[in-house]
């Protein structure tokens, strides 16, 4: 099973260290997992050192910057987002649109994109144990995994597709214009 994270390695708030601790937690309890970090940045060497300290360097791959993330996600079974703070994460939508169930921290827009236990799992920020447990749960419970695949894709299509975004913008600007016309 491949667990991946798409992230900027230039920002500590992304908490890739928490992802690595969750990877160590999972690796202590289950075999057959690989963990991949998609992204690059100034903290890469530090994160490689953390993976060595945790003793998981053999099961962690640092893929670097990937131009075609959508294609790469075909090799990922579970997507993770470990940030302490987040606006609205494109990575979550990319995971869901690719049929990759998500385990993410319950911060910012993550709570808007994920219905906990339905279209993904939300865990407290910094809680690598909870993150690890949810990763294990997705690996162990095939029906939960498949249902989250379905629900995640349905969520993206229903709420975040291009058509839905255009519809929302049209409504917004329609209201703005109606107010302006009423002021004249």
Secondary structure by P-SEA (a helix, b strand, c coil): cbbbbbccccccccaaaaaaaaaaaaaaccccbbbbbcccccaaaaaaaaaaaacccccccccccccccccccccccbbbbbcccccccaaaaaaaaacbbbbbcccccccccccccccbbbbccccaaaaaaaaaaaaacaaaaaaaaaaaaaaaaacccaaaaaaaaaaaaaaaaaaaaaac
